[in-house]
Amino acid sequence: MLYLLESEGFYMEEEKKEVLAEEGIKEEPVVEETPVEEKQEPVREETNNEISGNAVAIEKPNAEDVPYDQAIETARLNFHKYFKKGRNRSYIIMAIVMVVAVASVILVTQQNMALKITGWSLVGAALVGMIVYYIVTRNSMPNATKDYIALVNKELNQRNFKDTRMVDVTVDPKEKIDLSDVMTDAVFKGVNNIASRNVINGKFKDRSFRVGDLGLYSGAGRNRTSCFVGKYLSYPNDLHFENRIVITKKGKNPVDLPSDIEDLAVLLEEENLFIYGKEGLKYESILGKEFVANIKNLEVDGSLLGFTIVIWGGHSAAYFSYDDTVMSLPFEKEFKAEPNEKYANDLIVLLENFSSLLK
């Protein structure tokens, strides 16, 4: 799976929560793919502002559009085929260079001057060939990768924000979520490094929301650990109360649990749901019984590994931990729509719940 949650870097990961240290695309065993239309290179869409670096409105899909999962899968197969061709071409070039190098070493060690000259000529020809090959191909894979990521993000965004109640929805590839925003939420302790991508701004019921892919880390070097990897949502509220309320729901294998809650008391512990707040706080009278009931009914299963919601007077934020089927871009494996459908449905449910806190 192609993974991007470091500043301007592309990553692969086999298991969520590993700190990714190596940049680039890692080769995995290739499974035979369904034949697709042959393409020499993925076509660059110059109209796609995700590439040019400009903010762009996210359009609503229409009935004439190819279903987003089909569009993504077709693009994945074409990109994967292009990547394999480039890899095989590199293998052939390296093999030729190795043969030439061995032949050159043999020739230049001979006593015959003609053979020595031939050996050094081969060395020169090999060096010139490698330089020319590098110049010609150095931008092809990065450009193809950027094009593929832009296409996938465009298709996913159109699906995830198609609800007509979401209006004025835009994405700006230059925009990032600030560390100060996360620190103000006071959910994870010791966060000193943040990475974000695909930051979306829009309005829901006349109030602005913000969504983005987010990675939070603490420590540095070998002591660097992941605090959170998932989807982030912020939305205003019209509440007035002291301190904050933190709600967390755990999955079977708890991940990304809130750690900056030592100043809060446990107000509710019910199976895998926990609500924290100031000692004695009447959270149901603040949030409303319907809000609490809806959060309890939000299923943590499948691609959703768990979530934490923090509510301050005037501000609500959600940290939803999803697995690689949602957080990574498809590369080796076939794209499946079901995990993304769950995320899209979770998002609208969460916005509906947050909007209930408006007056």
C-alpha positions as CSV (number, residue, x, y, z in Angstrom):
1,M,0.0,0.0,0.0
2,L,1.3,3.5,-0.8
3,Y,1.3,5.5,2.3
4,L,1.8,9.3,2.8
5,L,1.9,10.7,6.3
6,E,5.2,12.4,6.5
7,S,5.9,15.8,5.1
8,E,6.1,15.5,1.3
9,G,7.2,11.9,1.5
10,F,5.8,8.6,0.2
11,Y,5.9,5.5,2.3
12,M,4.9,1.9,2.4
13,E,3.8,0.0,5.5
14,E,2.9,-3.6,6.2
15,E,1.4,-3.0,9.6
16,K,-0.2,0.1,11.2
17,K,1.8,1.8,14.0
18,E,5.3,1.1,12.6
19,V,7.4,4.2,12.4
20,L,8.4,4.4,8.8
21,A,12.0,5.3,8.3
22,E,12.7,4.6,4.6
23,E,11.5,6.7,1.8
24,G,10.3,5.3,-1.5
25,I,8.3,2.3,-2.7
26,K,9.2,-1.1,-1.3
27,E,8.8,-4.1,-3.6
28,E,6.4,-6.8,-2.5
29,P,5.5,-10.2,-4.1
30,V,3.4,-9.4,-7.2
31,V,0.1,-11.1,-7.7
32,E,-1.1,-11.4,-11.3
33,E,-3.5,-8.6,-12.1
34,T,-6.6,-8.4,-14.3
35,P,-5.5,-7.2,-17.8
36,V,-6.1,-3.6,-18.4
37,E,-5.7,-1.2,-21.3
38,E,-2.0,-0.9,-22.1
39,K,-0.5,2.5,-21.3
40,Q,3.0,3.7,-21.7
41,E,2.7,6.1,-18.8
42,P,-0.1,7.3,-16.5
43,V,-1.6,10.4,-18.1
44,R,-1.0,13.6,-16.2
45,E,-4.1,15.6,-15.6
46,E,-3.0,19.2,-15.9
47,T,-6.4,20.4,-14.8
48,N,-6.0,18.6,-11.5
49,N,-4.9,21.3,-9.0
50,E,-3.7,18.6,-6.5
51,I,-0.6,18.5,-8.8
52,S,-0.3,22.2,-9.5
53,G,-0.6,23.1,-5.8
54,N,-3.7,25.3,-5.9
55,A,-6.8,25.0,-3.7
56,V,-9.6,23.3,-5.6
57,A,-13.3,22.8,-4.9
58,I,-14.4,19.2,-4.4
59,E,-17.2,18.5,-6.8
60,K,-20.2,16.4,-6.1
61,P,-20.3,13.2,-8.2
62,N,-22.9,12.7,-10.8
63,A,-24.7,9.8,-12.5
64,E,-22.4,9.9,-15.6
65,D,-19.2,9.5,-13.6
66,V,-17.4,6.1,-13.5
67,P,-18.0,4.7,-9.9
68,Y,-15.1,5.9,-7.8
69,D,-14.0,2.4,-6.8
70,Q,-13.7,1.4,-10.5
71,A,-11.8,4.5,-11.4
72,I,-9.3,3.9,-8.6
73,E,-8.9,0.3,-9.4
74,T,-8.2,1.0,-13.1
75,A,-5.7,3.7,-12.1
76,R,-4.0,1.3,-9.6
77,L,-3.6,-1.4,-12.2
78,N,-2.1,1.0,-14.7
79,F,0.2,2.5,-12.2
80,H,1.3,-0.9,-10.9
81,K,2.0,-2.1,-14.5
82,Y,4.0,1.1,-15.2
83,F,6.0,0.7,-11.9
84,K,6.9,-2.9,-12.8
85,K,8.0,-1.9,-16.3
86,G,10.3,0.8,-14.8
87,R,11.6,-1.7,-12.2
88,N,12.4,-4.3,-14.8
89,R,14.0,-1.7,-17.1
90,S,16.3,-0.8,-14.2
91,Y,17.2,-4.4,-13.5
92,I,18.2,-4.8,-17.2
93,I,20.3,-1.7,-17.1
94,M,22.0,-2.8,-13.9
95,A,22.7,-6.2,-15.4
96,I,24.3,-4.7,-18.5
97,V,26.4,-2.3,-16.3
98,M,27.6,-5.3,-14.3
99,V,28.6,-7.3,-17.4
100,V,30.4,-4.2,-18.8
101,A,32.2,-3.6,-15.5
102,V,33.4,-7.2,-15.3
103,A,34.5,-7.1,-18.9
104,S,36.3,-3.8,-18.4
105,V,38.2,-5.1,-15.4
106,I,39.4,-8.1,-17.4
107,L,40.4,-6.0,-20.4
108,V,42.3,-3.3,-18.6
109,T,44.4,-5.9,-16.7
110,Q,45.7,-7.3,-20.0
111,Q,49.2,-6.5,-21.3
112,N,47.9,-5.8,-24.8
113,M,47.5,-2.0,-25.2
114,A,44.5,-2.4,-27.6
115,L,42.6,-4.5,-25.0
116,K,43.4,-1.9,-22.3
117,I,42.0,0.9,-24.5
118,T,38.9,-1.2,-25.3
119,G,38.4,-1.8,-21.5
120,W,38.6,1.9,-20.7
121,S,36.3,2.7,-23.6
122,L,33.7,0.3,-22.2
123,V,34.0,2.0,-18.8
124,G,33.4,5.4,-20.4
125,A,30.5,4.2,-22.5
126,A,28.9,2.6,-19.4
127,L,29.2,5.8,-17.4
128,V,27.8,8.0,-20.2
129,G,24.9,5.5,-20.7
130,M,24.1,5.6,-17.0
131,I,24.1,9.4,-16.9
132,V,21.9,9.6,-20.0
133,Y,19.5,7.0,-18.5
134,Y,19.3,8.9,-15.2
135,I,18.6,12.2,-16.9
136,V,15.9,10.7,-19.1
137,T,14.1,8.8,-16.4
138,R,14.7,10.7,-13.2
139,N,11.3,12.5,-13.1
140,S,9.1,9.8,-14.7
141,M,8.4,7.7,-11.5
142,P,7.9,10.7,-9.1
143,N,5.6,12.3,-11.6
144,A,3.6,9.1,-12.2
145,T,3.4,8.6,-8.4
146,K,2.1,12.2,-7.9
147,D,-0.4,11.8,-10.7
148,Y,-1.7,8.5,-9.2
149,I,-2.0,9.9,-5.7
150,A,-3.8,13.0,-7.0
151,L,-6.3,10.9,-8.9
152,V,-7.0,8.6,-5.9
153,N,-7.5,11.6,-3.6
154,K,-9.8,13.3,-6.1
155,E,-12.0,10.2,-6.4
156,L,-12.1,9.5,-2.7
157,N,-12.9,13.2,-1.8
158,Q,-15.7,13.3,-4.3
159,R,-17.2,10.2,-2.7
160,N,-16.6,11.1,1.0
161,F,-18.0,14.6,0.7
162,K,-20.8,14.0,-1.7
163,D,-23.5,14.6,1.0
164,T,-25.4,17.8,-0.2
165,R,-25.3,19.2,3.4
166,M,-21.5,19.5,3.0
167,V,-21.0,22.7,1.1
168,D,-18.1,24.9,0.0
169,V,-15.8,21.9,0.3
170,T,-12.2,22.6,-0.8
171,V,-8.8,20.9,-0.6
172,D,-5.5,22.7,-0.6
173,P,-2.4,20.4,-0.9
174,K,-0.2,23.0,0.7
175,E,-2.4,23.3,3.9
176,K,-1.3,21.4,7.0
177,I,-2.8,20.8,10.4
178,D,-0.8,22.7,13.0
179,L,0.8,21.1,16.0
180,S,-0.7,23.9,18.2
181,D,-4.2,22.7,17.2
182,V,-3.5,19.3,18.5
183,M,-1.8,20.5,21.6
184,T,-4.8,22.6,22.5
185,D,-7.1,19.6,22.3
186,A,-5.1,18.0,25.1
187,V,-5.7,14.4,24.1
188,F,-2.2,12.9,23.5
189,K,0.7,13.7,25.8
190,G,4.2,14.5,24.6
191,V,3.4,15.1,20.9
192,N,6.3,16.9,19.3
193,N,5.9,15.9,15.7
194,I,3.0,16.1,13.3
195,A,2.3,15.1,9.7
196,S,-0.9,15.7,7.8
197,R,-2.2,15.5,4.3
198,N,-5.4,15.9,2.3
199,V,-6.7,18.7,4.5
200,I,-10.4,19.4,3.6
201,N,-12.3,22.5,4.6
202,G,-16.1,22.9,4.2
203,K,-19.3,23.8,5.9
204,F,-22.0,21.7,7.5
205,K,-25.2,23.4,8.7
206,D,-23.6,26.8,8.1
207,R,-20.6,26.0,10.4
208,S,-17.0,25.3,9.2
209,F,-15.5,21.9,9.5
210,R,-12.0,20.6,8.9
211,V,-10.9,17.1,8.0
212,G,-7.5,15.6,7.4
213,D,-5.3,12.6,7.5
214,L,-3.1,13.0,10.6
215,G,-0.1,11.4,12.2
216,L,1.1,12.3,15.6
217,Y,4.4,11.3,17.1
218,S,6.4,11.8,20.3
219,G,10.1,11.4,21.0
220,A,12.9,11.5,18.4
221,G,15.1,9.1,16.6
222,R,14.9,5.5,17.8
223,N,12.7,6.6,20.7
224,R,10.1,8.1,18.4
225,T,6.7,6.5,18.9
226,S,3.4,6.9,17.2
227,C,0.6,8.4,19.3
228,F,-2.1,8.5,16.6
229,V,-2.6,7.7,12.9
230,G,-6.0,8.3,11.4
231,K,-8.6,10.8,10.4
232,Y,-9.0,14.1,12.2
233,L,-12.2,16.3,12.3
234,S,-12.8,19.6,14.0
235,Y,-16.1,21.4,14.3
236,P,-17.4,24.3,16.5
237,N,-20.0,24.0,19.2
238,D,-22.1,26.5,21.3
239,L,-21.4,24.9,24.7
240,H,-20.2,26.6,27.8
241,F,-18.7,24.5,30.6
242,E,-15.4,24.2,32.5
243,N,-12.5,22.1,31.3
244,R,-13.2,19.4,28.7
245,I,-15.0,16.1,28.0
246,V,-13.0,13.2,26.4
247,I,-14.9,10.3,25.0
248,T,-13.0,7.2,23.8
249,K,-14.2,3.9,22.4
250,K,-11.8,1.0,22.1
251,G,-11.6,-1.8,19.6
252,K,-10.6,-5.4,20.2
253,N,-6.9,-4.4,20.0
254,P,-6.9,-0.9,21.6
255,V,-4.7,1.7,19.7
256,D,-4.2,5.5,19.9
257,L,-5.7,5.8,23.4
258,P,-5.8,9.2,25.0
259,S,-2.8,9.8,27.3
260,D,-3.3,13.5,28.4
261,I,-6.2,12.9,30.7
262,E,-4.6,12.7,34.1
263,D,-6.5,15.8,35.2
264,L,-9.9,14.2,34.4
265,A,-12.1,11.7,36.3
266,V,-13.8,8.7,34.8
267,L,-17.4,9.7,34.4
268,L,-18.6,6.6,32.5
269,E,-17.1,3.2,32.0
270,E,-19.3,1.0,29.9
271,E,-17.8,-2.0,28.1
272,N,-15.4,-0.4,25.6
273,L,-16.7,3.1,26.0
274,F,-15.1,5.6,28.5
275,I,-16.1,9.2,29.2
276,Y,-13.7,11.5,31.1
277,G,-14.3,15.0,32.5
278,K,-14.1,17.1,35.6
279,E,-15.1,15.3,38.7
280,G,-18.9,15.5,39.2
281,L,-19.5,17.0,35.7
282,K,-23.0,16.2,34.4
283,Y,-21.9,15.3,30.9
284,E,-25.4,14.2,29.7
285,S,-26.9,17.5,30.6
286,I,-24.2,19.3,28.6
287,L,-24.1,17.0,25.6
288,G,-27.6,15.7,25.6
289,K,-28.7,12.1,25.9
290,E,-29.2,11.7,22.2
291,F,-25.6,12.7,21.5
292,V,-24.3,10.2,24.0
293,A,-26.6,7.5,22.6
294,N,-25.4,8.1,19.1
295,I,-21.7,7.9,20.1
296,K,-22.4,4.6,21.9
297,N,-24.0,3.2,18.7
298,L,-21.0,4.2,16.5
299,E,-19.5,0.8,15.8
300,V,-15.8,0.1,16.3
301,D,-15.2,-2.8,13.9
302,G,-13.7,-3.6,10.5
303,S,-11.5,-0.8,9.4
304,L,-12.3,1.5,12.4
305,L,-9.9,0.5,15.2
306,G,-11.1,3.0,17.8
307,F,-11.8,6.7,18.3
308,T,-11.4,9.6,20.7
309,I,-13.6,12.7,20.8
310,V,-12.7,15.8,22.8
311,I,-15.2,18.6,23.5
312,W,-14.3,22.0,24.9
313,G,-16.7,24.9,25.2
314,G,-16.8,26.2,21.6
315,H,-14.7,23.4,20.0
316,S,-15.2,19.8,19.2
317,A,-12.6,17.4,17.6
318,A,-12.5,13.8,16.7
319,Y,-9.5,11.4,16.3
320,F,-10.6,8.3,14.4
321,S,-8.1,5.5,14.0
322,Y,-8.5,3.5,10.8
323,D,-6.4,0.7,9.4
324,D,-4.4,0.6,6.2
325,T,-7.4,-0.1,4.0
326,V,-8.5,3.5,4.7
327,M,-5.2,5.3,5.5
328,S,-3.1,3.9,2.7
329,L,-3.4,4.2,-1.0
330,P,-3.8,0.9,-2.9
331,F,-0.7,-0.4,-4.7
332,E,-0.2,-4.2,-4.6
333,K,-3.7,-5.1,-3.4
334,E,-7.0,-4.6,-5.1
335,F,-8.9,-1.5,-4.0
336,K,-11.9,-2.3,-1.8
337,A,-14.7,0.2,-1.4
338,E,-16.2,-1.2,1.8
339,P,-13.6,0.3,4.3
340,N,-13.9,3.7,2.7
341,E,-17.7,3.5,2.7
342,K,-17.5,2.9,6.5
343,Y,-15.3,6.0,6.9
344,A,-17.6,8.1,4.7
345,N,-20.7,7.0,6.8
346,D,-18.8,7.5,10.1
347,L,-17.9,11.0,9.0
348,I,-21.5,12.1,8.3
349,V,-22.7,10.5,11.5
350,L,-20.1,12.4,13.4
351,L,-20.9,15.7,11.8
352,E,-24.6,15.2,12.6
353,N,-23.7,14.5,16.2
354,F,-21.4,17.5,16.5
355,S,-24.1,19.8,14.9
356,S,-26.5,18.8,17.7
357,L,-24.2,20.7,20.0
358,L,-25.1,24.0,18.2
359,K,-27.8,26.3,19.6
